[in-house]
Amino acid sequence: MKKVRVLVVDDNRRIVNLLKNALEKEEEVEVVGTASDGEEAYQLICSKHPDVMLLDIIMPKLDGLSVMDKVHNDDELTKRPAFIVVTAIGQEKVTENAFAMGADYYIMKPFDGEMIRRRIKQMRPGMTATARGAVERSPSKAVREGYM
């Protein structure tokens, strides 16, 4: 079975190491890179072509929402990763914006490593949204009408 290629992005090195260590125990997952800011993350998306990206929201240079926006608006990218946002920000507006920008899941810190491993495996390449058990997310009216 093909491994799920994961990129881990957080400006907190301790969080990066926790996530990386939790994922390295998983035979079906390969960590293809880590980044500590949004610009570095975008460069790694372009060069490493991950299947899944664990992404914090608040980071230097380019925040997580801007990374997702940049990826989704880059017509030259041949592969776009699934985004699992892992953050300490639980404000409803930020959560809605994350989903509007393309987040597939939103996980609050502190996180459960087993839950993150399950979510990553659900993002395995070739799986349909139905097979993943994902629900279709519709942005709020404010997001659809451009107020956010």
DOMAR-7585 format. One record per atom (N, C-alpha, C): residue in one letter; x, y, z. Coordinates in Angstrom, 1 decimal. Example, Ala and Ser with C-alpha at 12.3 -4.5 7.8 and 13.67 -1.06 7.14 Angstrom:
2
<site "A"; <13.2; -5.7; 7.8>>
<site "A"; <12.3; -4.5; 7.8>>
<site "A"; <13.2; -3.3; 7.8>>
<site "S"; <12.8; -2.2; 7.1>>
<site "S"; <13.7; -1.1; 7.1>>
<site "S"; <12.9; 0.0; 7.9>>
//
This chain:
148
<site "M"; <0.8; -1.2; 0.0>>
<site "M"; <0.0; 0.0; 0.0>>
<site "M"; <0.9; 1.2; 0.0>>
<site "K"; <0.5; 2.2; -0.8>>
<site "K"; <1.3; 3.5; -0.9>>
<site "K"; <1.1; 4.3; 0.4>>
<site "K"; <2.3; 4.8; 0.9>>
<site "K"; <2.3; 5.6; 2.1>>
<site "K"; <1.6; 7.0; 1.8>>
<site "V"; <1.0; 7.5; 2.9>>
<site "V"; <0.5; 8.9; 2.8>>
<site "V"; <1.7; 9.8; 3.1>>
<site "R"; <1.9; 10.7; 2.2>>
<site "R"; <3.1; 11.7; 2.3>>
<site "R"; <2.6; 12.9; 3.0>>
<site "V"; <3.2; 13.2; 4.2>>
<site "V"; <2.8; 14.3; 5.1>>
<site "V"; <3.8; 15.4; 5.2>>
<site "L"; <3.4; 16.6; 5.2>>
<site "L"; <4.2; 17.8; 5.5>>
<site "L"; <3.7; 18.4; 6.8>>
<site "V"; <4.6; 18.6; 7.8>>
<site "V"; <4.2; 19.2; 9.1>>
<site "V"; <4.7; 20.6; 9.2>>
<site "V"; <3.7; 21.5; 9.4>>
<site "V"; <4.1; 23.0; 9.5>>
<site "V"; <3.5; 23.6; 10.7>>
<site "D"; <4.5; 24.1; 11.5>>
<site "D"; <4.1; 24.9; 12.7>>
<site "D"; <5.4; 25.7; 13.1>>
<site "D"; <5.2; 26.9; 13.6>>
<site "D"; <6.3; 27.7; 14.0>>
<site "D"; <6.9; 27.3; 15.4>>
<site "N"; <6.2; 26.4; 16.1>>
<site "N"; <6.6; 25.9; 17.4>>
<site "N"; <7.4; 24.6; 17.1>>
<site "R"; <8.7; 24.6; 17.3>>
<site "R"; <9.5; 23.4; 17.0>>
<site "R"; <9.1; 22.2; 17.8>>
<site "R"; <8.6; 22.5; 19.1>>
<site "R"; <8.2; 21.4; 20.0>>
<site "R"; <7.0; 20.7; 19.4>>
<site "I"; <6.0; 21.5; 18.8>>
<site "I"; <4.8; 20.9; 18.2>>
<site "I"; <5.2; 20.1; 17.0>>
<site "V"; <6.1; 20.6; 16.2>>
<site "V"; <6.6; 19.9; 15.0>>
<site "V"; <7.2; 18.6; 15.4>>
<site "N"; <8.0; 18.6; 16.4>>
<site "N"; <8.6; 17.3; 16.8>>
<site "N"; <7.6; 16.3; 17.4>>
<site "L"; <6.6; 16.8; 18.1>>
<site "L"; <5.6; 15.9; 18.7>>
<site "L"; <4.8; 15.3; 17.5>>
<site "L"; <4.4; 16.1; 16.6>>
<site "L"; <3.7; 15.5; 15.4>>
<site "L"; <4.6; 14.6; 14.6>>
<site "K"; <5.8; 15.0; 14.3>>
<site "K"; <6.7; 14.1; 13.5>>
<site "K"; <6.9; 12.8; 14.2>>
<site "N"; <7.2; 12.8; 15.5>>
<site "N"; <7.4; 11.6; 16.3>>
<site "N"; <6.2; 10.7; 16.3>>
<site "A"; <5.0; 11.3; 16.5>>
<site "A"; <3.8; 10.5; 16.5>>
<site "A"; <3.6; 9.8; 15.1>>
<site "L"; <3.9; 10.5; 14.0>>
<site "L"; <3.7; 10.0; 12.7>>
<site "L"; <4.7; 9.0; 12.3>>
<site "E"; <5.9; 9.1; 12.7>>
<site "E"; <7.0; 8.2; 12.3>>
<site "E"; <6.7; 6.8; 12.9>>
<site "K"; <5.9; 6.6; 13.8>>
<site "K"; <5.5; 5.3; 14.3>>
<site "K"; <4.5; 4.6; 13.4>>
<site "E"; <3.9; 5.3; 12.5>>
<site "E"; <2.9; 4.8; 11.6>>
<site "E"; <3.5; 4.3; 10.3>>
<site "E"; <3.3; 3.0; 10.0>>
<site "E"; <3.9; 2.4; 8.8>>
<site "E"; <3.3; 3.0; 7.5>>
<site "E"; <2.0; 3.4; 7.6>>
<site "E"; <1.3; 3.9; 6.4>>
<site "E"; <1.6; 5.4; 6.1>>
<site "V"; <2.4; 6.1; 6.9>>
<site "V"; <2.6; 7.5; 6.8>>
<site "V"; <4.1; 7.8; 6.7>>
<site "E"; <4.4; 8.7; 5.8>>
<site "E"; <5.8; 9.2; 5.6>>
<site "E"; <5.8; 10.7; 5.7>>
<site "V"; <6.6; 11.2; 6.7>>
<site "V"; <6.8; 12.6; 6.8>>
<site "V"; <7.9; 13.1; 5.8>>
<site "V"; <7.4; 13.9; 4.8>>
<site "V"; <8.3; 14.2; 3.7>>
<site "V"; <9.0; 15.6; 4.0>>
<site "G"; <8.6; 16.3; 5.1>>
<site "G"; <9.2; 17.5; 5.4>>
<site "G"; <8.6; 18.3; 6.5>>
<site "T"; <9.3; 19.3; 7.1>>
<site "T"; <8.7; 20.1; 8.1>>
<site "T"; <9.1; 21.6; 7.7>>
<site "A"; <8.2; 22.5; 8.2>>
<site "A"; <8.5; 23.9; 8.0>>
<site "A"; <8.0; 24.7; 9.2>>
<site "S"; <8.6; 25.8; 9.4>>
<site "S"; <8.3; 26.7; 10.5>>
<site "S"; <7.7; 28.0; 10.2>>
<site "D"; <7.5; 28.2; 8.9>>
<site "D"; <6.7; 29.4; 8.4>>
<site "D"; <6.0; 29.1; 7.1>>
<site "G"; <5.1; 30.0; 6.8>>
<site "G"; <4.2; 29.8; 5.6>>
<site "G"; <5.0; 29.8; 4.3>>
<site "E"; <5.9; 30.6; 4.2>>
<site "E"; <6.7; 30.7; 2.9>>
<site "E"; <7.4; 29.4; 2.7>>
<site "E"; <8.1; 28.9; 3.7>>
<site "E"; <8.8; 27.6; 3.6>>
<site "E"; <7.8; 26.5; 3.3>>
<site "A"; <6.7; 26.5; 3.9>>
<site "A"; <5.7; 25.5; 3.7>>
<site "A"; <5.2; 25.5; 2.2>>
<site "Y"; <5.0; 26.6; 1.7>>
<site "Y"; <4.6; 26.7; 0.3>>
<site "Y"; <5.7; 26.2; -0.7>>
<site "Q"; <6.9; 26.5; -0.4>>
<site "Q"; <8.0; 26.0; -1.2>>
<site "Q"; <8.1; 24.4; -1.1>>
<site "L"; <7.9; 23.9; 0.1>>
<site "L"; <7.9; 22.4; 0.2>>
<site "L"; <6.7; 21.8; -0.4>>
<site "I"; <5.6; 22.4; -0.5>>
<site "I"; <4.4; 21.9; -1.2>>
<site "I"; <4.8; 21.7; -2.7>>
<site "C"; <5.4; 22.8; -3.2>>
<site "C"; <5.8; 22.7; -4.6>>
<site "C"; <6.9; 21.7; -4.9>>
<site "S"; <7.8; 21.5; -4.0>>
<site "S"; <8.9; 20.5; -4.3>>
<site "S"; <8.7; 19.1; -3.8>>
<site "K"; <7.9; 18.9; -2.7>>
<site "K"; <7.8; 17.6; -2.1>>
<site "K"; <6.4; 16.9; -2.5>>
<site "H"; <5.5; 17.7; -2.9>>
<site "H"; <4.1; 17.2; -3.4>>
<site "H"; <3.5; 16.3; -2.3>>
<site "P"; <3.3; 16.8; -1.1>>
<site "P"; <2.7; 16.0; 0.0>>
<site "P"; <1.2; 15.7; -0.3>>
<site "D"; <0.7; 14.6; 0.2>>
<site "D"; <-0.7; 14.2; 0.1>>
<site "D"; <-1.5; 15.0; 1.1>>
<site "V"; <-0.9; 15.2; 2.3>>
<site "V"; <-1.6; 15.8; 3.5>>
<site "V"; <-0.6; 16.8; 4.1>>
<site "M"; <-1.2; 17.9; 4.5>>
<site "M"; <-0.4; 18.9; 5.2>>
<site "M"; <-1.0; 19.2; 6.6>>
<site "L"; <-0.3; 19.0; 7.7>>
<site "L"; <-0.7; 19.5; 9.0>>
<site "L"; <-0.2; 20.9; 9.1>>
<site "L"; <-1.2; 21.8; 9.3>>
<site "L"; <-0.9; 23.2; 9.2>>
<site "L"; <-1.4; 24.1; 10.3>>
<site "D"; <-0.5; 24.8; 11.0>>
<site "D"; <-0.9; 25.8; 12.0>>
<site "D"; <-1.5; 27.0; 11.3>>
<site "I"; <-2.2; 27.8; 12.0>>
<site "I"; <-2.8; 29.1; 11.4>>
<site "I"; <-1.8; 30.3; 11.6>>
<site "I"; <-1.4; 30.5; 12.9>>
<site "I"; <-0.6; 31.6; 13.2>>
<site "I"; <0.9; 31.3; 13.0>>
<site "M"; <1.5; 31.8; 12.0>>
<site "M"; <2.9; 31.6; 11.7>>
<site "M"; <3.6; 32.8; 11.1>>
<site "P"; <4.9; 32.9; 11.2>>
<site "P"; <5.5; 34.1; 10.5>>
<site "P"; <5.5; 34.0; 9.0>>
<site "K"; <5.8; 35.1; 8.4>>
<site "K"; <5.9; 35.3; 7.0>>
<site "K"; <4.6; 35.1; 6.2>>
<site "L"; <3.9; 34.0; 6.4>>
<site "L"; <2.7; 33.7; 5.7>>
<site "L"; <1.9; 32.8; 6.6>>
<site "D"; <0.7; 33.3; 7.0>>
<site "D"; <-0.1; 32.5; 7.9>>
<site "D"; <-0.8; 31.3; 7.2>>
<site "G"; <-1.3; 30.4; 8.0>>
<site "G"; <-1.9; 29.1; 7.4>>
<site "G"; <-3.0; 29.4; 6.4>>
<site "L"; <-3.9; 30.3; 6.7>>
<site "L"; <-5.0; 30.6; 5.8>>
<site "L"; <-4.4; 31.1; 4.4>>
<site "S"; <-3.4; 31.9; 4.5>>
<site "S"; <-2.8; 32.5; 3.3>>
<site "S"; <-2.1; 31.3; 2.5>>
<site "V"; <-1.5; 30.4; 3.2>>
<site "V"; <-0.9; 29.2; 2.5>>
<site "V"; <-1.9; 28.5; 1.7>>
<site "M"; <-3.1; 28.2; 2.4>>
<site "M"; <-4.1; 27.4; 1.7>>
<site "M"; <-4.6; 28.2; 0.5>>
<site "D"; <-4.8; 29.5; 0.7>>
<site "D"; <-5.3; 30.4; -0.4>>
<site "D"; <-4.3; 30.4; -1.6>>
<site "K"; <-3.0; 30.5; -1.3>>
<site "K"; <-2.0; 30.5; -2.3>>
<site "K"; <-2.0; 29.2; -3.1>>
<site "V"; <-2.1; 28.1; -2.4>>
<site "V"; <-2.1; 26.8; -3.0>>
<site "V"; <-3.3; 26.6; -3.9>>
<site "H"; <-4.5; 27.0; -3.4>>
<site "H"; <-5.7; 26.8; -4.2>>
<site "H"; <-5.8; 27.8; -5.4>>
<site "N"; <-5.0; 28.8; -5.4>>
<site "N"; <-5.0; 29.8; -6.5>>
<site "N"; <-3.8; 29.6; -7.4>>
<site "D"; <-2.9; 28.6; -7.2>>
<site "D"; <-1.8; 28.4; -8.0>>
<site "D"; <-2.1; 27.4; -9.1>>
<site "D"; <-2.4; 27.9; -10.3>>
<site "D"; <-2.8; 27.0; -11.4>>
<site "D"; <-1.6; 26.1; -11.9>>
<site "E"; <-0.4; 26.4; -11.5>>
<site "E"; <0.8; 25.6; -11.9>>
<site "E"; <1.0; 24.4; -11.1>>
<site "L"; <0.4; 24.4; -9.9>>
<site "L"; <0.6; 23.2; -9.0>>
<site "L"; <-0.1; 22.0; -9.6>>
<site "T"; <0.6; 20.9; -9.7>>
<site "T"; <0.0; 19.7; -10.3>>
<site "T"; <-0.7; 18.9; -9.2>>
<site "K"; <-0.3; 19.1; -7.9>>
<site "K"; <-0.9; 18.3; -6.8>>
<site "K"; <-1.1; 19.3; -5.6>>
<site "R"; <-2.4; 19.2; -5.1>>
<site "R"; <-2.7; 20.0; -4.0>>
<site "R"; <-2.9; 19.1; -2.8>>
<site "P"; <-2.3; 19.4; -1.7>>
<site "P"; <-2.5; 18.5; -0.5>>
<site "P"; <-3.8; 18.7; 0.2>>
<site "A"; <-4.3; 17.7; 0.9>>
<site "A"; <-5.4; 17.9; 1.8>>
<site "A"; <-4.8; 18.6; 3.0>>
<site "F"; <-5.6; 19.5; 3.6>>
<site "F"; <-5.2; 20.3; 4.7>>
<site "F"; <-5.9; 19.9; 6.0>>
<site "I"; <-5.1; 19.6; 7.0>>
<site "I"; <-5.6; 19.4; 8.3>>
<site "I"; <-5.0; 20.5; 9.2>>
<site "V"; <-5.8; 21.4; 9.6>>
<site "V"; <-5.4; 22.5; 10.4>>
<site "V"; <-5.3; 22.1; 11.9>>
<site "V"; <-4.1; 22.3; 12.5>>
<site "V"; <-3.9; 21.9; 13.9>>
<site "V"; <-3.5; 23.2; 14.5>>
<site "T"; <-4.4; 23.8; 15.4>>
<site "T"; <-4.1; 25.1; 15.9>>
<site "T"; <-4.8; 25.3; 17.3>>
<site "A"; <-4.3; 26.4; 18.0>>
<site "A"; <-4.9; 26.7; 19.3>>
<site "A"; <-6.0; 27.7; 19.1>>
<site "I"; <-6.3; 28.2; 17.9>>
<site "I"; <-7.3; 29.2; 17.7>>
<site "I"; <-8.7; 28.5; 17.4>>
<site "G"; <-9.6; 28.8; 18.3>>
<site "G"; <-10.9; 28.1; 18.2>>
<site "G"; <-12.0; 29.1; 17.9>>
<site "Q"; <-11.7; 30.3; 17.5>>
<site "Q"; <-12.8; 31.3; 17.2>>
<site "Q"; <-13.5; 30.8; 15.9>>
<site "E"; <-14.8; 31.0; 16.0>>
<site "E"; <-15.7; 30.5; 14.9>>
<site "E"; <-15.4; 31.2; 13.6>>
<site "K"; <-15.1; 32.4; 13.6>>
<site "K"; <-14.8; 33.1; 12.3>>
<site "K"; <-13.5; 32.5; 11.7>>
<site "V"; <-12.5; 32.3; 12.5>>
<site "V"; <-11.3; 31.7; 12.0>>
<site "V"; <-11.5; 30.3; 11.4>>
<site "T"; <-12.3; 29.5; 12.2>>
<site "T"; <-12.6; 28.2; 11.7>>
<site "T"; <-13.4; 28.2; 10.4>>
<site "E"; <-14.4; 29.1; 10.3>>
<site "E"; <-15.1; 29.2; 9.0>>
<site "E"; <-14.2; 29.6; 7.9>>
<site "N"; <-13.3; 30.5; 8.2>>
<site "N"; <-12.4; 31.0; 7.1>>
<site "N"; <-11.5; 29.8; 6.7>>
<site "A"; <-11.0; 29.0; 7.6>>
<site "A"; <-10.2; 27.9; 7.3>>
<site "A"; <-10.9; 26.9; 6.4>>
<site "F"; <-12.1; 26.6; 6.7>>
<site "F"; <-12.9; 25.7; 5.8>>
<site "F"; <-13.2; 26.4; 4.4>>
<site "A"; <-13.4; 27.7; 4.4>>
<site "A"; <-13.7; 28.4; 3.2>>
<site "A"; <-12.4; 28.4; 2.3>>
<site "M"; <-11.2; 28.4; 2.9>>
<site "M"; <-9.9; 28.4; 2.2>>
<site "M"; <-9.5; 27.0; 1.8>>
<site "G"; <-10.2; 25.9; 2.2>>
<site "G"; <-9.9; 24.6; 1.8>>
<site "G"; <-9.5; 23.6; 2.8>>
<site "A"; <-9.6; 23.9; 4.1>>
<site "A"; <-9.3; 23.0; 5.1>>
<site "A"; <-10.2; 21.7; 5.1>>
<site "D"; <-9.6; 20.6; 5.2>>
<site "D"; <-10.4; 19.3; 5.2>>
<site "D"; <-10.9; 19.0; 6.6>>
<site "Y"; <-10.0; 19.3; 7.6>>
<site "Y"; <-10.3; 19.0; 9.0>>
<site "Y"; <-9.7; 20.2; 9.8>>
<site "Y"; <-10.2; 20.4; 11.0>>
<site "Y"; <-9.7; 21.4; 11.9>>
<site "Y"; <-9.6; 20.8; 13.3>>
<site "I"; <-8.4; 20.7; 13.8>>
<site "I"; <-8.1; 20.0; 15.1>>
<site "I"; <-7.5; 21.1; 16.0>>
<site "M"; <-8.1; 21.1; 17.2>>
<site "M"; <-7.6; 22.0; 18.2>>
<site "M"; <-6.4; 21.5; 19.0>>
<site "K"; <-5.5; 22.3; 19.4>>
<site "K"; <-4.4; 22.0; 20.3>>
<site "K"; <-4.9; 22.1; 21.7>>
<site "P"; <-4.6; 21.3; 22.7>>
<site "P"; <-3.7; 20.2; 22.5>>
<site "P"; <-4.4; 19.1; 21.8>>
<site "F"; <-3.7; 18.3; 21.0>>
<site "F"; <-4.3; 17.3; 20.1>>
<site "F"; <-4.0; 15.9; 20.6>>
<site "D"; <-4.8; 15.0; 20.1>>
<site "D"; <-4.6; 13.6; 20.3>>
<site "D"; <-3.9; 13.0; 19.1>>
<site "G"; <-2.7; 12.5; 19.4>>
<site "G"; <-1.9; 11.9; 18.3>>
<site "G"; <-2.6; 10.8; 17.5>>
<site "E"; <-3.4; 10.0; 18.2>>
<site "E"; <-4.1; 8.9; 17.5>>
<site "E"; <-5.2; 9.5; 16.6>>
<site "M"; <-5.9; 10.5; 17.0>>
<site "M"; <-6.9; 11.1; 16.1>>
<site "M"; <-6.2; 11.7; 14.9>>
<site "I"; <-5.1; 12.3; 15.0>>
<site "I"; <-4.4; 12.9; 13.8>>
<site "I"; <-4.0; 11.8; 12.9>>
<site "R"; <-3.5; 10.7; 13.4>>
<site "R"; <-3.0; 9.6; 12.6>>
<site "R"; <-4.2; 9.0; 11.8>>
<site "R"; <-5.4; 8.9; 12.5>>
<site "R"; <-6.6; 8.4; 11.8>>
<site "R"; <-7.0; 9.3; 10.7>>
<site "R"; <-7.0; 10.6; 10.9>>
<site "R"; <-7.4; 11.6; 9.9>>
<site "R"; <-6.5; 11.6; 8.7>>
<site "I"; <-5.2; 11.5; 9.0>>
<site "I"; <-4.2; 11.4; 7.9>>
<site "I"; <-4.5; 10.2; 7.0>>
<site "K"; <-4.7; 9.0; 7.7>>
<site "K"; <-4.9; 7.8; 6.9>>
<site "K"; <-6.2; 7.9; 6.1>>
<site "Q"; <-7.2; 8.7; 6.6>>
<site "Q"; <-8.4; 8.9; 5.8>>
<site "Q"; <-8.2; 9.7; 4.6>>
<site "M"; <-7.1; 10.4; 4.6>>
<site "M"; <-6.8; 11.3; 3.4>>
<site "M"; <-5.9; 10.6; 2.4>>
<site "R"; <-5.8; 9.3; 2.5>>
<site "R"; <-5.0; 8.5; 1.6>>
<site "R"; <-5.3; 8.8; 0.1>>
<site "P"; <-4.3; 9.0; -0.7>>
<site "P"; <-4.6; 9.3; -2.1>>
<site "P"; <-5.5; 8.3; -2.8>>
<site "G"; <-6.4; 8.8; -3.6>>
<site "G"; <-7.4; 7.9; -4.3>>
<site "G"; <-8.7; 7.7; -3.5>>
<site "M"; <-8.7; 8.0; -2.2>>
<site "M"; <-10.0; 7.8; -1.5>>
<site "M"; <-10.9; 9.0; -1.8>>
<site "T"; <-12.2; 8.7; -2.0>>
<site "T"; <-13.2; 9.7; -2.3>>
<site "T"; <-13.6; 10.3; -1.0>>
<site "A"; <-14.2; 11.5; -1.0>>
<site "A"; <-14.7; 12.1; 0.2>>
<site "A"; <-15.7; 11.2; 0.9>>
<site "T"; <-16.5; 10.5; 0.2>>
<site "T"; <-17.5; 9.6; 0.8>>
<site "T"; <-16.7; 8.5; 1.6>>
<site "A"; <-15.7; 7.9; 0.9>>
<site "A"; <-15.0; 6.9; 1.6>>
<site "A"; <-14.3; 7.3; 2.8>>
<site "R"; <-13.8; 8.6; 2.8>>
<site "R"; <-13.1; 9.2; 4.0>>
<site "R"; <-14.1; 9.4; 5.1>>
<site "G"; <-15.4; 9.5; 4.8>>
<site "G"; <-16.4; 9.8; 5.8>>
<site "G"; <-16.5; 11.3; 6.0>>
<site "A"; <-15.9; 12.1; 5.1>>
<site "A"; <-16.0; 13.5; 5.2>>
<site "A"; <-17.4; 14.0; 4.9>>
<site "V"; <-17.7; 15.1; 5.5>>
<site "V"; <-18.9; 15.8; 5.2>>
<site "V"; <-18.7; 17.0; 4.4>>
<site "E"; <-19.6; 17.3; 3.5>>
<site "E"; <-19.4; 18.5; 2.7>>
<site "E"; <-19.7; 19.7; 3.6>>
<site "R"; <-18.7; 20.6; 3.5>>
<site "R"; <-18.8; 21.8; 4.3>>
<site "R"; <-19.2; 23.0; 3.4>>
<site "S"; <-20.2; 23.7; 3.9>>
<site "S"; <-20.6; 24.9; 3.2>>
<site "S"; <-20.2; 26.1; 4.0>>
<site "P"; <-19.5; 27.1; 3.4>>
<site "P"; <-19.1; 28.3; 4.2>>
<site "P"; <-20.4; 29.0; 4.6>>
<site "S"; <-20.2; 29.8; 5.7>>
<site "S"; <-21.4; 30.5; 6.2>>
<site "S"; <-21.8; 31.6; 5.2>>
<site "K"; <-23.0; 32.1; 5.3>>
<site "K"; <-23.5; 33.1; 4.4>>
<site "K"; <-22.5; 34.3; 4.4>>
<site "A"; <-22.0; 34.7; 5.5>>
<site "A"; <-21.0; 35.8; 5.5>>
<site "A"; <-19.8; 35.6; 4.6>>
<site "V"; <-19.3; 34.3; 4.7>>
<site "V"; <-18.1; 34.0; 3.9>>
<site "V"; <-18.5; 34.0; 2.4>>
<site "R"; <-19.7; 33.4; 2.1>>
<site "R"; <-20.1; 33.3; 0.7>>
<site "R"; <-20.3; 34.7; 0.1>>
<site "E"; <-20.8; 35.6; 0.9>>
<site "E"; <-21.1; 37.0; 0.4>>
<site "E"; <-19.9; 37.9; 0.5>>
<site "G"; <-18.8; 37.4; 1.0>>
<site "G"; <-17.5; 38.2; 1.0>>
<site "G"; <-17.3; 39.1; 2.1>>
<site "Y"; <-18.0; 38.9; 3.2>>
<site "Y"; <-17.9; 39.7; 4.4>>
<site "Y"; <-16.7; 39.3; 5.3>>
<site "M"; <-16.1; 38.2; 5.0>>
<site "M"; <-15.0; 37.7; 5.9>>
<site "M"; <-13.8; 37.6; 5.0>>
//
